Amino acid sequence: MNIKIPQNNFNIGNTSNVRWKSIPRFNPNHITRNIVEQFKFKNELLGDMFVQGSHTGQFTNYFETVIKNRFGKTFGRELFSIAPENGDMIGYDIKINPEYRQKNHRFGEILRLFSVMEMLANSSSGIKIVSKDTAIYFHSKYKFIPDFNEFSKRDSILHDIISDKSPEFSPLSDEAQDMLSKINSAGDNLELQRELTSKTNDLARRYIEFALEKPDPQKNHPLNSCIDMILTRENVIKNKEFFNSLFEKHGIDFRIS
């Protein structure tokens, strides 16, 4: 399927290996939402696999995507919502069965790609998630960036960066220490505190991107707080070659052009 960017409306049709389903609007002010109903792919070790999407209830905003084999066994799932007013998405949980984690099956990657497809098909401005501390680097690989507002999360992230004693990270660690000093000096100035939180989001993004270039970032450069993250439509389009290469790798008939 070819998606023309930045059009706001798409003609979603059934293609050779991706079947779409439209969820009708229940209010004149709502949009018609589109989800991937089914896709078949082949896993080198497990054979034919199926990704199936469903609406969890007629009048809810919740949807589920599951990965199953031909016998109906579930290997992974994601629960998410699509706002009927504007198509914006919130991802609540990705779960991969424990015995299939970190085995190079790429089930998490498959689920993430389907949420990207649905984001584009629904003209969503982005996907928001709250990432577990152990999953921050996973989501960052797929262009999610920090998007937290809580001062406590900000301060925790800064302490994590400051505590990283790897020599090549010292400029970022020094910047985090300087940021924390400015926060302490800002006191009850909420406007300045919010500005420093925004700047910390950018620092955390740069720290994560640098850590992803190093071996085993989760072990060597851990972040110890769950944080809000976002994948924006703009960032997907900016990185369309990256996403298109993954669609092609998995045989998904979808391209961002």
Buried (B, 14 or more C-beta within 10 A) or exposed (E): BEBEEEEEEBEBEEBEBBBBBEBEEEEEEBBEBBBBBBBBBEBEEBEEBBBBBBBEEEEEBBBBBBBBBEEEEEBBBBBBBBBBEEBBBBBEEBBBBEEBEEEEBBBBBBBBBBBBBBBBBBBBBBBBBBBBBEBBBBBBBBBBBBBBEEBEBBBBBBBBBBEBEEEEBEEBBEBBBEBBEBBEEBEEEEEBBBEBBEBBBEBBBBBBEBBEEEEEBBEEBBBEBBBBBBBBBEBBBEBBEEBBEBBEEBEBEBEBE
